[in-house]
């Protein structure tokens, strides 16, 4: 969706795509000592933020929590979320048959003797390139 509504001068990077650099790599490549990074603590796990802060601190880059979502503050005409339920992608769109993916997931759950799994990140569910 972002590619369809953002200005063409903005490059949208999807972390699921193999040639996309990580946020950490992007910050390291584009910031210098004395620069500041604002992080919304409600959007990131503490472990990854601590690692990022440690790496940026070595470079002299400061990190501060931002308590409000800046995207919501700036993007005034943002379209409302559409609650349509899940979309099942075809094998051509996803690269794998959904039944095979579900079967593999069930096998992993059984192997670890679990009775459930929590998928909390979209890339765990939606990525075409899986290992």
N, C-alpha and C positions, 0 to 999 in steps of 0.2 A: 504494500500500500504506500509506503513512504516514497518509493521511486515514482509513483504516479502523482503525488501531491507536492513534493518538494521542488524547489528551484533547481533547474538542470545543473547549476554550478556546484551543487552539493553532491558529493559522492556518498552513496549509501553502501555500507559494508555489512554483509551478513556473516556473522561468525561461523556459520555452518559451511560456508564455501571455503574450499581448500586454500585458495590464494589470498585470503583475507588475513591481514595481520590482527593480532589481539589488541585490545584497548591499551594494555600495558605497553606493548611494542610501539603503538601509535604515539602514546604520551612521551615515551623515551626518545623517539625519533623527532618529535616536534616541539618539545619544551626545553627550556634552558634554566640554569641556576637562577633563583629569584622568582620564577614563575609560580603561579598558584593553580591548583586543581580543586574544584568543588565536587563533592561526592554526596549523592543522596543516600544516606545510610539505610533507608528502607528498601532500596533496590539491590543491595549487594550483601553477600555473606561476609561475616566478620573476618574469616580466614583470608579470603582473597584481598580484602581491603588492607589488612595488616601487611600482607606481602607487598602489595603495591606501595603503601606508605613507606615501608622499609627501603624499597628500591629507589623511590623518588627522593627520599631524604638524603641518600648517598649522593645524589646528583644536585642537591641544594634546592629541590622543588618542594614547595609547601602544599599541604593538603588540608582542606577544611570541610566540615560537614555542611551541607546545604539542606535545611529542614523543609524546604518547599520544592515541589517538582517544577523546575524551570521551564520544561517543555510546555506544561499546562499554562504557565504564566504568560509565555510568549505566543503560543499557538492559539489565538482567540477563536478562529473559525474551524477548529478541529472537528471532524465528523464524529458523531456519536458512535459508540461501540455497537456493533450489530450482534445481537444474541441469536444466532441461527443454529447453534449446536455444532458438533464436530463434522468435519468434511472428510470423507474417505477418498484419498487420492488413488488414482489408477496406478497400475504397475509402471506404465510409461512415465507418469509424472514423478513417481517416488523412486523407481529403480528396483523395487522389490514388491513381491506380492504381500498384501497385508496379512494374509493367513500365515505365511512363512514367518513374518516378523512376530506375530502374536505367538506362534508355536515356539519360536526361539526364546521369547521372553518367558513363557510358561516353563520351559525347560530350565532356564537360569534360576527362576524362582524356586522350582522344585529342588534343584541341585543345592541351593543354599538353605533348603528347609524353611522357606518363608511361606506365609500364606497370603501375602499381599506385597505390593510395591507402590511407592509414591514417586510419581514423575512430576517434578517441580519446575523443570526448565523446558521451554518449547523445543530447544535443539535436541533434547532426548527423545522427543516425539516426532519431530518434523524433518530432521536432516536427511538429505539424500545420501550423503557419504557417511556410512557407518562402518565401524570397525568390528 
